[in-house]
Amino acid sequence: MSPEQSRMARKALKWSLVDLADAAGISAVTAVLFEAGEAVDGGSVAAMRKAFEAQHIRFMDQGALAGGILRSRIRYVDKRPPAGSAERP
């Protein structure tokens, strides 16, 4: 994830830097430094990415869309009866 992708993801979620830091379990200073292009711990970047991905943000790392993000709004809901139910084949 690049600093630019982080800014795009925050904008898509309407998150502040503090919101990102809280969701990722990092300090707000770390989030600010990362988005400013400064070097930060790889674990912090991974935590930020995981926080975004938990909100259905996907990062385009390769191909024609590399450097972009995608926000998935589709959530799969299994409407079949529970396993073991007489109603489920």
Residue frames as a rotation matrix with the C-alpha (Angstrom) as fourth column:
MET 1
0.586 0.810 0.000 0.00
0.810 -0.586 0.000 0.00
0.000 0.000 -1.000 0.00
SER 2
-0.456 -0.713 0.533 1.31
0.707 -0.654 -0.269 3.41
0.540 0.254 0.802 -0.93
PRO 3
-0.785 0.154 -0.601 0.69
0.361 -0.674 -0.645 6.68
-0.504 -0.723 0.473 0.90
GLU 4
-0.800 0.504 -0.325 -1.51
-0.593 -0.588 0.550 7.77
0.086 0.633 0.769 -2.01
GLN 5
-0.425 0.652 -0.628 -3.61
0.096 0.723 0.684 4.61
0.900 0.230 -0.370 -1.73
SER 6
-0.601 0.174 -0.780 -3.99
0.799 0.142 -0.584 5.22
0.009 -0.974 -0.225 2.00
ARG 7
-0.848 0.284 -0.447 -5.32
-0.170 -0.946 -0.277 8.73
-0.502 -0.159 0.850 1.34
MET 8
-0.630 0.638 -0.442 -7.73
-0.560 0.021 0.828 7.40
0.538 0.769 0.344 -1.32
ALA 9
-0.440 0.444 -0.781 -8.97
0.505 0.841 0.194 4.68
0.743 -0.308 -0.594 1.02
ARG 10
-0.740 0.159 -0.653 -9.50
0.568 -0.372 -0.734 7.15
-0.360 -0.915 0.185 3.86
LYS 11
-0.818 0.448 -0.360 -11.43
-0.537 -0.820 0.200 9.42
-0.206 0.357 0.911 1.54
ALA 12
-0.528 0.627 -0.573 -13.63
-0.235 0.541 0.808 6.53
0.816 0.561 -0.138 0.37
LEU 13
-0.272 0.376 -0.886 -14.40
0.788 0.615 0.019 5.65
0.552 -0.693 -0.463 3.99
LYS 14
0.422 0.330 0.844 -14.63
-0.059 -0.919 0.389 9.28
0.905 -0.214 -0.368 5.14
TRP 15
0.661 -0.323 -0.678 -12.00
0.746 0.379 0.547 8.50
0.081 -0.867 0.491 7.78
SER 16
0.817 -0.529 0.229 -9.68
-0.552 -0.833 0.042 11.00
0.169 -0.161 -0.972 9.42
LEU 17
-0.095 -0.929 -0.357 -6.08
-0.428 0.362 -0.828 10.10
0.899 0.074 -0.432 10.19
VAL 18
-0.574 -0.041 0.817 -7.18
-0.815 0.119 -0.567 9.52
-0.074 -0.992 -0.102 13.78
ASP 19
0.549 0.821 0.155 -9.92
-0.771 0.569 -0.286 7.14
-0.323 0.038 0.946 12.59
LEU 20
0.583 -0.423 -0.694 -7.32
-0.365 0.627 -0.689 5.19
0.726 0.655 0.211 10.61
ALA 21
-0.487 -0.841 0.236 -4.91
-0.568 0.099 -0.817 5.09
0.664 -0.532 -0.526 13.54
ASP 22
-0.224 0.495 0.839 -7.64
-0.902 0.222 -0.371 3.85
-0.370 -0.840 0.397 15.89
ALA 23
0.783 0.595 -0.182 -8.80
-0.614 0.691 -0.381 1.15
-0.101 0.410 0.906 13.46
ALA 24
0.502 -0.679 -0.536 -5.22
-0.193 0.516 -0.835 -0.02
0.843 0.522 0.127 12.85
GLY 25
0.926 -0.133 -0.352 -4.09
0.377 0.315 0.871 0.17
-0.005 -0.940 0.342 16.47
ILE 26
-0.118 -0.974 0.195 -1.22
0.945 -0.171 -0.279 2.53
0.305 0.152 0.940 15.69
SER 27
-0.253 -0.003 -0.967 -0.43
0.559 -0.817 -0.143 6.10
-0.789 -0.577 0.209 16.68
ALA 28
0.818 0.576 0.010 -1.87
0.385 -0.534 -0.753 8.97
-0.428 0.620 -0.658 14.69
VAL 29
0.356 -0.780 -0.515 1.69
-0.619 -0.610 0.495 10.28
-0.700 0.142 -0.700 14.26
THR 30
-0.527 -0.542 0.655 2.63
0.072 0.739 0.670 7.05
-0.847 0.400 -0.350 12.46
ALA 31
0.235 0.712 0.662 -0.35
0.829 0.208 -0.518 7.44
-0.507 0.671 -0.541 10.10
VAL 32
0.875 0.056 -0.480 0.60
-0.092 -0.956 -0.279 11.06
-0.475 0.288 -0.832 9.41
LEU 33
-0.053 -0.987 -0.151 4.23
-0.571 -0.094 0.816 10.17
-0.820 0.129 -0.558 8.74
PHE 34
-0.390 -0.056 0.919 3.27
0.491 0.832 0.258 7.32
-0.779 0.552 -0.297 6.40
GLU 35
0.546 0.705 0.453 0.93
0.767 -0.202 -0.609 9.48
-0.337 0.680 -0.651 4.33
ALA 36
0.778 -0.366 -0.511 3.63
-0.379 -0.922 0.082 12.17
-0.500 0.130 -0.856 4.17
GLY 37
0.807 -0.439 -0.395 5.93
-0.239 0.369 -0.898 9.63
0.540 0.819 0.192 2.54
GLU 38
0.014 -0.806 0.592 8.18
-0.988 -0.103 -0.117 9.06
0.155 -0.583 -0.797 5.55
ALA 39
-0.411 -0.250 -0.877 9.50
-0.206 0.962 -0.177 5.61
0.888 0.108 -0.447 6.41
VAL 40
0.108 0.453 0.885 7.47
-0.994 0.024 0.109 3.78
0.028 -0.891 0.453 9.05
ASP 41
-0.617 -0.328 0.715 7.57
-0.504 0.863 -0.039 0.26
-0.605 -0.384 -0.698 10.47
GLY 42
-0.807 0.263 -0.529 6.33
-0.386 0.442 0.809 -2.39
0.447 0.857 -0.256 8.05
GLY 43
-0.741 0.549 -0.386 4.07
0.668 0.658 -0.346 -3.79
0.064 -0.514 -0.855 10.75
SER 44
-0.479 0.558 -0.678 2.29
0.077 -0.742 -0.666 -0.45
-0.874 -0.371 0.312 10.98
VAL 45
-0.617 0.228 -0.753 1.69
-0.778 -0.316 0.543 -0.39
-0.114 0.921 0.372 7.23
ALA 46
-0.833 0.298 -0.466 0.36
0.106 0.913 0.394 -3.95
0.543 0.279 -0.792 7.39
ALA 47
-0.642 0.610 -0.465 -1.98
0.639 0.090 -0.764 -2.96
-0.425 -0.787 -0.447 10.25
MET 48
-0.469 0.466 -0.750 -3.31
-0.448 -0.858 -0.253 0.01
-0.761 0.217 0.611 8.29
ARG 49
-0.712 0.172 -0.681 -3.87
-0.630 0.274 0.727 -2.15
0.311 0.946 -0.086 5.21
LYS 50
-0.825 0.403 -0.397 -5.66
0.478 0.871 -0.110 -4.78
0.301 -0.281 -0.911 7.29
ALA 51
-0.554 0.631 -0.542 -7.92
0.280 -0.472 -0.836 -2.09
-0.784 -0.615 0.085 8.81
PHE 52
-0.457 0.368 -0.810 -8.86
-0.795 -0.577 0.187 -0.87
-0.399 0.729 0.556 5.34
GLU 53
-0.780 0.117 -0.615 -9.41
-0.342 0.743 0.576 -4.38
0.524 0.659 -0.539 4.02
ALA 54
-0.812 0.526 -0.253 -11.75
0.534 0.495 -0.686 -5.09
-0.235 -0.692 -0.682 6.95
GLN 55
-0.171 0.736 -0.655 -13.87
-0.108 -0.675 -0.730 -2.26
-0.979 -0.054 0.195 5.51
HIS 56
0.483 0.392 0.783 -13.89
0.573 0.535 -0.621 -3.89
-0.662 0.748 0.034 2.05
ILE 57
0.666 -0.414 -0.620 -11.16
-0.655 -0.723 -0.222 -1.74
-0.356 0.554 -0.752 0.53
ARG 58
0.663 -0.494 0.563 -8.98
0.582 0.813 0.028 -3.61
-0.471 0.309 0.826 -1.96
PHE 59
0.295 -0.682 -0.669 -5.65
-0.416 -0.722 0.553 -2.34
-0.860 0.115 -0.497 -3.19
MET 60
0.997 -0.013 0.081 -4.68
0.080 0.359 -0.930 -2.62
-0.017 0.933 0.359 -6.83
ASP 61
0.438 -0.899 0.013 -1.03
-0.205 -0.086 0.975 -3.63
-0.875 -0.430 -0.222 -6.68
GLN 62
-0.622 -0.645 0.444 -0.57
0.240 0.382 0.892 -4.88
-0.745 0.662 -0.083 -10.25
GLY 63
-0.190 0.535 0.823 -1.80
0.960 0.278 0.041 -4.37
-0.207 0.798 -0.566 -13.77
ALA 64
-0.345 0.101 0.933 -3.39
0.602 -0.738 0.303 -1.40
0.720 0.667 0.194 -15.46
LEU 65
0.615 0.676 0.406 -5.05
0.079 -0.565 0.821 -0.24
0.785 -0.473 -0.401 -12.24
ALA 66
0.044 -0.683 -0.729 -1.91
0.923 0.307 -0.232 -0.51
0.382 -0.663 0.644 -10.10
GLY 67
-0.905 -0.420 0.073 -1.81
0.339 -0.813 -0.474 2.25
0.258 -0.404 0.877 -7.51
GLY 68
-0.385 0.849 0.362 -5.57
-0.544 -0.526 0.654 2.47
0.745 0.055 0.664 -7.20
ILE 69
-0.897 0.226 0.379 -8.14
-0.238 0.477 -0.846 1.14
-0.372 -0.850 -0.374 -4.76
LEU 70
-0.505 0.814 -0.286 -11.48
-0.137 0.252 0.958 -0.60
0.852 0.523 -0.016 -5.06
ARG 71
-0.750 0.362 0.554 -14.25
-0.608 -0.046 -0.793 -0.41
-0.261 -0.931 0.255 -2.50
SER 72
-0.774 0.484 -0.408 -16.41
0.156 0.770 0.619 -3.50
0.614 0.415 -0.671 -2.61
ARG 73
-0.570 0.656 0.495 -19.94
-0.821 -0.467 -0.327 -2.91
0.017 -0.593 0.805 -1.42
ILE 74
0.263 0.648 -0.714 -21.17
-0.576 0.700 0.423 -6.42
0.774 0.300 0.558 -2.16
ARG 75
-0.533 -0.341 0.775 -21.51
-0.830 0.389 -0.400 -8.63
-0.165 -0.856 -0.490 0.87
TYR 76
-0.496 0.310 -0.811 -22.33
-0.270 0.832 0.484 -12.30
0.825 0.459 -0.329 0.46
VAL 77
-0.358 0.467 0.808 -25.13
-0.893 0.083 -0.443 -13.57
-0.274 -0.880 0.387 2.65
ASP 78
-0.923 0.047 -0.381 -25.82
-0.079 0.947 0.310 -17.30
0.376 0.316 -0.871 2.72
LYS 79
-0.350 0.886 0.305 -29.61
-0.935 -0.347 -0.069 -17.54
0.045 -0.309 0.950 2.85
ARG 80
-0.169 0.262 -0.950 -29.69
-0.234 0.926 0.297 -21.32
0.957 0.273 -0.095 2.80
PRO 81
0.860 0.472 0.192 -31.04
-0.322 0.212 0.922 -23.12
0.395 -0.855 0.335 5.87
PRO 82
0.234 -0.817 0.527 -28.35
-0.945 -0.064 0.320 -24.04
-0.228 -0.572 -0.788 8.43
ALA 83
-0.414 -0.471 -0.779 -26.25
-0.615 0.776 -0.143 -27.16
0.672 0.419 -0.611 7.78
GLY 84
-0.990 0.042 -0.136 -27.91
0.118 0.775 -0.621 -30.22
0.079 -0.631 -0.772 9.24
SER 85
-0.463 0.881 -0.103 -31.36
-0.598 -0.395 -0.698 -28.70
-0.655 -0.261 0.709 8.84
ALA 86
-0.211 0.490 0.846 -34.05
0.472 0.809 -0.351 -30.87
-0.856 0.326 -0.402 7.29
GLU 87
0.770 0.558 -0.308 -34.67
0.076 -0.560 -0.825 -28.02
-0.633 0.612 -0.474 4.83
ARG 88
0.222 -0.776 -0.591 -31.12
-0.884 -0.416 0.215 -28.04
-0.412 0.474 -0.778 3.50
PRO 89
0.891 0.139 -0.432 -30.29
-0.369 0.776 -0.512 -30.66
0.264 0.616 0.742 0.85
